[in-house]
Amino acid sequence: MKHISLLFCFLITHIAAHCMESSFTKASSFAKATKDTSEDRLNYNAIEKSLIDDCKIELKKRLAKYKANDVFMPQDMDNILGVINFITNGSENSIDYIHCTKDDEQNGFFQYILEKLDLHNLQWFIAKGNIKHHTEKEFSNFVAFCTEKLSPTIEQEKRNIAYTMLKSIIEHYKTNNGFQACKEYYLQVMIMLQLQHRALATKFFIEEELLTPFLPLYELCHLYQITIDEHDNTGNTLAHIIVGQYDADELHKLMKKNYISKDAKNKNGKTVYDVAFEKFRDFTQD
């Protein structure tokens, strides 16, 4: 009986030891598996960061090529976006990498699209929400684009493309809070352009729908009353020019809109009324 008891105790001790060893082995295996998973996760994060960094570098190269007069089509941009979607596993923010790509001068695709009068790519970028990412510099560059590309010195075909681009952008800028800081300068530029074209009788017309969303009507009227072409030695307002061209119908439209100032004088010190009476006297003398 004594031997049986000893044998039983030995078996119990052996089984317990085996169980402890088994538990330790399982715990060690779990710890190793957890460690491997953690390392794999770290490796995955490092790989993902490396891919994103490479993607950003490649996008800057693409931007440089586009700047250097390489022709990009919307399909090319779709292909680039497809690669980014693959790298980011279809993230909703994949397109942001394209929108936020800048060169050393802090210019992105948008600025070079304006410079190239690239209507097709502009439409692609607008459809992808590019305008939501515009900085103060991009707003300012847009106003400079209007000044340059809508000038009477630009050939008509290019000017027409620029005007179509202007309308596409303003459709989104009119609800964009960031553009508010530039709106007054933009309006002055637009009115000055109207003066320049009117003076040269180019028949280029800027629709008021591109102006009215940015100012109350009375403020817009005031701008029309006082704005002169800074590059013109006459200092004429729009009303001065129209009176000088004997355009009674257009003058009547300005009067109805309250775009004529009684006090605004050109560089000869003459109001619109002074010029009108001079023209009338010249006409009656003839």
HUVEN-V48884 format. One record per residue. N is the residue number from 1. RES is the residue in three letters. SS is DSSP state (alpha for helix, beta for strand, coil for the rest). BURIAL is b if it has 16 or more other C-alpha atoms within 10 Angstrom, else e. D_LAST is the distance of its C-alpha to the last C-alpha in whole Angstrom. Layout:
# HUVEN-V48884
n;res;ss;burial;d_last
N;RES;SS;BURIAL;D_LAST
N;RES;SS;BURIAL;D_LAST
This chain:
# HUVEN-V48884
n;res;ss;burial;d_last
1;MET;coil;e;150
2;LYS;alpha;e;149
3;HIS;alpha;e;148
4;ILE;alpha;e;146
5;SER;alpha;e;144
6;LEU;alpha;e;143
7;LEU;alpha;e;142
8;PHE;alpha;e;140
9;CYS;alpha;e;139
10;PHE;alpha;e;138
11;LEU;alpha;e;136
12;ILE;alpha;e;134
13;THR;alpha;e;133
14;HIS;alpha;e;132
15;ILE;alpha;e;130
16;ALA;alpha;e;128
17;ALA;alpha;e;128
18;HIS;alpha;e;126
19;CYS;alpha;e;124
20;MET;alpha;e;123
21;GLU;alpha;e;122
22;SER;alpha;e;120
23;SER;alpha;e;118
24;PHE;alpha;e;117
25;THR;alpha;e;116
26;LYS;alpha;e;114
27;ALA;alpha;e;112
28;SER;alpha;e;112
29;SER;alpha;e;111
30;PHE;alpha;e;108
31;ALA;alpha;e;107
32;LYS;alpha;e;107
33;ALA;alpha;e;105
34;THR;alpha;e;102
35;LYS;alpha;e;102
36;ASP;alpha;e;101
37;THR;alpha;e;99
38;SER;alpha;e;97
39;GLU;alpha;e;97
40;ASP;alpha;e;95
41;ARG;alpha;e;93
42;LEU;alpha;e;92
43;ASN;alpha;e;92
44;TYR;alpha;e;90
45;ASN;alpha;e;87
46;ALA;alpha;e;87
47;ILE;alpha;e;86
48;GLU;alpha;e;84
49;LYS;alpha;e;82
50;SER;alpha;e;82
51;LEU;alpha;e;81
52;ILE;alpha;b;78
53;ASP;alpha;e;77
54;ASP;alpha;e;77
55;CYS;alpha;b;75
56;LYS;alpha;b;73
57;ILE;alpha;e;73
58;GLU;alpha;e;72
59;LEU;alpha;b;69
60;LYS;alpha;b;68
61;LYS;alpha;e;69
62;ARG;alpha;b;67
63;LEU;alpha;b;64
64;ALA;alpha;b;64
65;LYS;alpha;e;64
66;TYR;alpha;b;61
67;LYS;alpha;b;59
68;ALA;coil;e;60
69;ASN;coil;e;58
70;ASP;coil;e;61
71;VAL;coil;e;60
72;PHE;coil;e;61
73;MET;coil;e;61
74;PRO;alpha;e;62
75;GLN;alpha;e;65
76;ASP;alpha;e;66
77;MET;alpha;e;65
78;ASP;alpha;e;67
79;ASN;alpha;e;70
80;ILE;alpha;b;70
81;LEU;alpha;b;70
82;GLY;alpha;e;73
83;VAL;alpha;e;75
84;ILE;alpha;b;74
85;ASN;alpha;b;75
86;PHE;alpha;e;78
87;ILE;alpha;b;79
88;THR;coil;e;78
89;ASN;coil;e;80
90;GLY;coil;e;77
91;SER;coil;e;76
92;GLU;coil;e;73
93;ASN;coil;e;72
94;SER;coil;b;72
95;ILE;coil;b;68
96;ASP;alpha;b;68
97;TYR;alpha;e;69
98;ILE;alpha;b;66
99;HIS;alpha;b;64
100;CYS;coil;b;65
101;THR;coil;b;66
102;LYS;coil;b;64
103;ASP;coil;e;64
104;ASP;coil;e;64
105;GLU;coil;e;61
106;GLN;coil;e;61
107;ASN;coil;b;59
108;GLY;coil;b;60
109;PHE;alpha;b;59
110;PHE;alpha;b;56
111;GLN;alpha;b;54
112;TYR;alpha;b;55
113;ILE;alpha;b;54
114;LEU;alpha;b;50
115;GLU;alpha;b;50
116;LYS;alpha;e;51
117;LEU;coil;b;49
118;ASP;coil;b;52
119;LEU;alpha;b;51
120;HIS;alpha;e;55
121;ASN;alpha;b;57
122;LEU;alpha;b;55
123;GLN;alpha;e;55
124;TRP;alpha;b;59
125;PHE;alpha;b;59
126;ILE;alpha;e;57
127;ALA;alpha;e;60
128;LYS;coil;e;62
129;GLY;coil;e;61
130;ASN;alpha;b;60
131;ILE;alpha;b;57
132;LYS;alpha;e;60
133;HIS;alpha;e;61
134;HIS;coil;b;58
135;THR;coil;e;58
136;GLU;alpha;e;56
137;LYS;alpha;e;55
138;GLU;alpha;b;54
139;PHE;alpha;b;52
140;SER;alpha;b;50
141;ASN;alpha;b;50
142;PHE;alpha;b;48
143;VAL;alpha;b;45
144;ALA;alpha;e;45
145;PHE;alpha;b;45
146;CYS;alpha;b;42
147;THR;alpha;b;40
148;GLU;alpha;b;42
149;LYS;alpha;b;42
150;LEU;coil;b;39
151;SER;coil;b;36
152;PRO;coil;b;33
153;THR;coil;e;35
154;ILE;coil;e;38
155;GLU;coil;e;38
156;GLN;alpha;e;37
157;GLU;alpha;e;41
158;LYS;alpha;e;43
159;ARG;alpha;b;40
160;ASN;alpha;e;41
161;ILE;alpha;e;44
162;ALA;alpha;b;44
163;TYR;alpha;b;42
164;THR;alpha;e;45
165;MET;alpha;b;47
166;LEU;alpha;b;45
167;LYS;alpha;e;45
168;SER;alpha;e;49
169;ILE;alpha;b;50
170;ILE;alpha;b;48
171;GLU;alpha;e;50
172;HIS;alpha;e;53
173;TYR;alpha;b;51
174;LYS;coil;b;50
175;THR;coil;e;54
176;ASN;coil;e;55
177;ASN;alpha;e;56
178;GLY;alpha;b;56
179;PHE;alpha;b;52
180;GLN;alpha;b;51
181;ALA;alpha;e;51
182;CYS;alpha;e;48
183;LYS;alpha;b;46
184;GLU;alpha;b;44
185;TYR;alpha;e;43
186;TYR;alpha;b;43
187;LEU;alpha;b;40
188;GLN;alpha;b;38
189;VAL;alpha;b;38
190;MET;alpha;b;37
191;ILE;alpha;b;34
192;MET;alpha;b;33
193;LEU;alpha;b;34
194;GLN;alpha;b;31
195;LEU;alpha;b;29
196;GLN;alpha;b;30
197;HIS;alpha;b;29
198;ARG;alpha;b;26
199;ALA;alpha;b;24
200;LEU;alpha;e;26
201;ALA;coil;e;25
202;THR;coil;e;29
203;LYS;coil;e;29
204;PHE;coil;b;32
205;PHE;coil;e;33
206;ILE;coil;b;36
207;GLU;coil;e;37
208;GLU;alpha;e;38
209;GLU;alpha;e;41
210;LEU;alpha;b;42
211;LEU;coil;b;41
212;THR;alpha;e;42
213;PRO;alpha;e;46
214;PHE;alpha;b;46
215;LEU;coil;e;44
216;PRO;coil;e;44
217;LEU;alpha;e;40
218;TYR;alpha;e;39
219;GLU;alpha;e;40
220;LEU;alpha;b;38
221;CYS;alpha;b;35
222;HIS;alpha;e;36
223;LEU;alpha;b;36
224;TYR;alpha;b;32
225;GLN;alpha;b;31
226;ILE;alpha;b;32
227;THR;coil;b;33
228;ILE;coil;b;31
229;ASP;coil;b;31
230;GLU;coil;e;34
231;HIS;coil;e;33
232;ASP;coil;e;29
233;ASN;coil;e;28
234;THR;coil;e;25
235;GLY;coil;b;28
236;ASN;coil;b;25
237;THR;coil;b;27
238;LEU;alpha;b;26
239;ALA;alpha;b;24
240;HIS;alpha;b;22
241;ILE;alpha;b;22
242;ILE;alpha;b;21
243;VAL;alpha;b;18
244;GLY;alpha;b;17
245;GLN;coil;e;17
246;TYR;coil;e;15
247;ASP;coil;e;18
248;ALA;alpha;e;19
249;ASP;alpha;e;22
250;GLU;alpha;e;24
251;LEU;alpha;b;22
252;HIS;alpha;e;24
253;LYS;alpha;e;27
254;LEU;alpha;b;27
255;MET;alpha;e;27
256;LYS;alpha;e;30
257;LYS;coil;e;32
258;ASN;coil;b;31
259;TYR;coil;b;30
260;ILE;coil;b;28
261;SER;coil;b;29
262;LYS;coil;e;27
263;ASP;coil;e;29
264;ALA;coil;b;29
265;LYS;coil;b;27
266;ASN;coil;b;26
267;LYS;coil;e;27
268;ASN;coil;e;24
269;GLY;coil;e;25
270;LYS;coil;b;22
271;THR;coil;b;23
272;VAL;alpha;b;21
273;TYR;alpha;b;20
274;ASP;alpha;e;19
275;VAL;alpha;b;17
276;ALA;alpha;b;16
277;PHE;alpha;e;14
278;GLU;alpha;e;13
279;LYS;alpha;b;11
280;PHE;alpha;e;10
281;ARG;alpha;e;9
282;ASP;alpha;e;6
283;PHE;alpha;e;5
284;THR;alpha;e;5
285;GLN;alpha;e;4
286;ASP;coil;e;0
